[in-house]
Amino acid sequence: LIGRLMFELPEEMGLIAIAVRQTQGKGRGGNVWLSPVGCALSTLHITIPLHSNLGQRIPFIQHLVSLAVVESVRSIPGYEDIDLRVKWPNDIYYSDLMKLGGVLVNSTLIETTFHILIGLGFNVNNSNPTICINDLITKFNKEEGTKLKALTADCLIARTVTVLERLIDIFQEKGPNGVLPHYYKYWVHSGKQVRLHSEEGPIAWIVGIDDYGFLQVHEEGKGVESVHPDGNSFDMLRNLIVPK
């Protein structure tokens, strides 16, 4: 529906589709995304000029969206220490332990404008199949003696879109360096050691992400190299980067 509508609307008009439940949710690489009631589920349409900072680094969109989801919670007064984080390239995690959301971006270039469809799904009030944001809030209240209220999917979708708009503006003005310090504050990979290709492969350390949004790893004796997400899988459980 939104894919058909997005070319018909005036440029200045925003477009978002929100679902209470999905029956055919999709992830990266053809994976299925389970979408029970309690998830925040939306597809957002935005346009990005090709000849802009972000238009020249379009893979960064997924990082900005993941950061916006985390920020939508952790920018609320009192909720700053809820342990919600980003995992490269497009996941939202509880600490570095468990996935509770993901981002899927499709882009179409028409003349000099990128039409971007951002698919977003993250668990707000559903404990299954993994964990959800309100579980983290309940856990935090028990451990810290606080009385933070549960959050709603509607509230967090709205906050995510608002934060994303601000992040895009910052990126367009300042480029990657305008947002990367904030991204690193919340990502799960700082100083992590991984193995390349196989469990017996060479050891490398995650350095950061480059100016185009690709993961940078430092292999001893070989310097820093960038890893493209489409050809590689990041196995968090085994700390392994392998070709798909």
C-alpha positions as CSV (number, residue, x, y, z in Angstrom):
1,L,0.0,0.0,0.0
2,I,2.6,2.5,1.1
3,G,4.9,1.6,-1.9
4,R,2.1,2.6,-4.3
5,L,1.1,5.8,-2.4
6,M,4.6,7.2,-1.9
7,F,5.0,8.5,-5.5
8,E,1.5,10.0,-5.6
9,L,1.8,12.4,-2.6
10,P,3.3,15.9,-2.5
11,E,6.9,16.0,-1.4
12,E,6.1,18.0,1.7
13,M,3.6,15.4,2.9
14,G,4.8,12.7,5.3
15,L,3.6,9.2,5.1
16,I,3.6,6.4,7.7
17,A,1.7,3.1,7.9
18,I,1.3,1.6,11.4
19,A,0.1,-1.9,12.1
20,V,-1.1,-3.5,15.4
21,R,-0.2,-6.9,14.0
22,Q,1.7,-8.2,11.0
23,T,1.2,-11.6,9.4
24,Q,4.0,-11.3,6.8
25,G,6.8,-9.4,8.6
26,K,10.2,-9.5,6.8
27,G,13.7,-9.2,8.0
28,R,17.1,-8.9,6.3
29,G,18.1,-11.6,3.8
30,G,14.6,-13.1,3.5
31,N,14.2,-13.8,7.2
32,V,10.8,-13.8,8.8
33,W,10.0,-11.2,11.5
34,L,7.4,-12.4,14.0
35,S,5.0,-9.7,14.9
36,P,2.5,-10.4,17.7
37,V,0.3,-7.8,19.3
38,G,2.5,-5.6,21.5
39,C,5.1,-4.8,18.9
40,A,5.6,-1.3,17.5
41,L,5.2,-1.9,13.8
42,S,5.5,0.8,11.1
43,T,6.7,1.7,7.6
44,L,7.9,5.2,7.2
45,H,8.4,7.0,3.8
46,I,11.0,9.8,3.6
47,T,12.9,11.5,0.8
48,I,16.6,12.3,0.7
49,P,18.3,14.4,-2.0
50,L,21.0,12.4,-3.8
51,H,23.4,15.3,-3.6
52,S,23.2,15.7,0.2
53,N,25.5,14.4,3.0
54,L,23.0,11.6,3.7
55,G,22.2,11.0,0.0
56,Q,25.9,10.3,-0.6
57,R,26.0,7.9,2.4
58,I,22.6,6.2,2.1
59,P,23.5,3.1,4.1
60,F,23.7,5.3,7.2
61,I,19.9,5.5,7.2
62,Q,19.5,2.2,9.0
63,H,22.0,3.3,11.7
64,L,20.1,6.5,12.3
65,V,16.8,4.7,12.6
66,S,18.2,2.1,15.1
67,L,19.7,5.0,17.1
68,A,16.3,6.8,17.0
69,V,14.5,3.8,18.5
70,V,17.0,3.6,21.4
71,E,16.8,7.4,21.8
72,S,13.0,7.3,21.8
73,V,13.2,5.5,25.2
74,R,16.5,6.7,26.7
75,S,15.8,10.4,26.0
76,I,12.8,10.3,28.4
77,P,13.7,11.7,31.8
78,G,14.2,8.8,34.2
79,Y,14.5,6.2,31.4
80,E,18.2,7.1,30.5
81,D,19.6,3.9,32.0
82,I,17.2,1.4,30.4
83,D,19.8,-0.9,28.8
84,L,18.6,-0.6,25.2
85,R,21.3,-0.6,22.6
86,V,22.1,-0.7,18.9
87,K,23.8,-3.6,17.1
88,W,25.3,-3.0,13.7
89,P,23.9,-2.8,11.1
90,N,20.2,-2.7,11.9
91,D,19.2,-4.3,15.2
92,I,18.0,-3.0,18.6
93,Y,19.2,-5.1,21.6
94,Y,18.8,-5.5,25.3
95,S,22.4,-5.0,26.4
96,D,24.4,-7.4,24.2
97,L,22.2,-10.3,25.2
98,M,18.9,-10.3,23.2
99,K,17.4,-8.8,20.1
100,L,14.1,-6.9,20.5
101,G,13.9,-5.0,17.3
102,G,15.1,-4.5,13.8
103,V,15.1,-2.1,10.9
104,L,14.7,-2.9,7.2
105,V,15.4,-0.1,4.6
106,N,14.5,-0.1,0.9
107,S,15.6,2.7,-1.3
108,T,14.5,3.8,-4.8
109,L,16.4,6.5,-6.7
110,I,14.3,8.6,-9.0
111,E,16.2,11.3,-10.8
112,T,18.0,13.0,-7.9
113,T,15.8,11.9,-5.0
114,F,16.0,8.8,-2.9
115,H,12.6,7.5,-1.8
116,I,13.3,5.6,1.3
117,L,10.9,3.0,2.9
118,I,11.9,2.3,6.5
119,G,10.3,-0.9,8.0
120,L,10.5,-0.9,11.7
121,G,9.6,-3.5,14.3
122,F,10.4,-3.5,18.0
123,N,9.0,-5.2,21.0
124,V,7.2,-2.9,23.4
125,N,4.7,-4.9,25.4
126,N,5.2,-8.5,24.3
127,S,7.5,-10.7,26.3
128,N,7.6,-13.3,23.5
129,P,9.3,-14.4,21.3
130,T,12.3,-12.7,23.0
131,I,12.0,-9.7,25.4
132,C,10.4,-6.3,25.3
133,I,11.0,-2.7,26.4
134,N,8.4,-2.9,29.2
135,D,10.1,-6.0,30.5
136,L,13.3,-4.0,30.8
137,I,11.4,-1.2,32.6
138,T,9.9,-3.6,35.1
139,K,13.3,-5.2,35.7
140,F,14.8,-1.7,36.2
141,N,12.1,-0.7,38.6
142,K,12.7,-3.8,40.7
143,E,16.5,-3.4,40.8
144,E,16.5,0.4,41.3
145,G,13.4,0.9,43.4
146,T,11.9,3.3,40.8
147,K,8.4,3.5,39.5
148,L,8.8,4.2,35.8
149,K,5.6,3.7,33.9
150,A,5.2,1.2,31.0
151,L,5.4,2.8,27.5
152,T,3.1,2.3,24.6
153,A,3.9,1.4,21.0
154,D,2.1,4.5,19.7
155,C,4.2,6.8,22.0
156,L,7.5,5.1,20.9
157,I,6.7,5.2,17.2
158,A,5.9,8.9,17.5
159,R,9.1,9.6,19.5
160,T,11.2,7.5,17.1
161,V,10.0,9.5,14.1
162,T,10.7,12.8,15.9
163,V,14.2,11.8,16.9
164,L,14.9,10.4,13.5
165,E,14.0,13.8,11.9
166,R,16.4,15.5,14.2
167,L,19.2,13.0,13.5
168,I,18.8,13.4,9.8
169,D,19.0,17.2,10.1
170,I,22.2,16.9,12.1
171,F,23.7,14.4,9.6
172,Q,22.8,16.7,6.7
173,E,24.5,19.6,8.4
174,K,27.6,17.9,9.9
175,G,27.9,14.5,8.2
176,P,28.8,11.2,10.0
177,N,30.8,13.0,12.8
178,G,27.7,14.8,13.9
179,V,26.0,11.5,14.9
180,L,28.7,8.9,15.4
181,P,29.7,9.9,19.0
182,H,26.1,9.4,20.0
183,Y,25.7,6.2,18.1
184,Y,28.8,4.7,19.8
185,K,27.4,5.7,23.2
186,Y,24.7,3.1,22.7
187,W,26.2,0.4,20.5
188,V,27.1,-3.1,21.8
189,H,30.4,-3.5,20.0
190,S,32.9,-1.3,21.7
191,G,36.3,-3.1,22.1
192,K,34.8,-6.4,21.1
193,Q,37.0,-9.1,19.6
194,V,35.8,-11.2,16.7
195,R,37.1,-13.9,14.4
196,L,36.9,-13.5,10.6
197,H,35.5,-16.2,8.3
198,S,35.4,-19.1,10.8
199,E,35.8,-20.0,14.4
200,E,39.5,-20.7,13.8
201,G,39.9,-17.6,11.6
202,P,42.1,-14.6,12.3
203,I,41.3,-12.4,15.3
204,A,40.2,-8.9,14.7
205,W,38.9,-6.0,16.8
206,I,35.9,-3.9,16.0
207,V,37.0,-0.3,15.6
208,G,33.8,1.5,14.6
209,I,32.0,2.3,11.4
210,D,33.4,4.2,8.4
211,D,32.1,7.3,6.6
212,Y,29.7,5.1,4.6
213,G,28.2,3.1,7.5
214,F,30.2,-0.1,7.0
215,L,31.8,-1.9,10.0
216,Q,35.5,-1.3,10.5
217,V,37.7,-4.2,11.9
218,H,41.4,-4.2,12.8
219,E,43.2,-7.4,12.0
220,E,46.6,-7.7,13.6
221,G,49.3,-6.8,11.1
222,K,46.8,-5.8,8.4
223,G,45.4,-2.5,9.5
224,V,41.8,-1.4,9.5
225,E,39.3,-2.8,6.9
226,S,35.7,-2.1,6.2
227,V,33.1,-5.0,6.2
228,H,30.0,-4.7,4.0
229,P,26.8,-6.0,5.7
230,D,25.2,-7.5,2.6
231,G,28.0,-10.1,2.2
232,N,28.5,-10.9,5.8
233,S,26.7,-12.1,8.9
234,F,27.5,-10.9,12.4
235,D,27.0,-13.8,14.8
236,M,26.8,-12.1,18.2
237,L,26.7,-15.4,20.1
238,R,30.0,-16.6,18.6
239,N,31.6,-13.2,18.0
240,L,32.1,-14.2,14.4
241,I,32.0,-12.4,11.1
242,V,31.3,-14.8,8.3
243,P,30.4,-14.6,4.6
244,K,26.8,-15.4,4.1
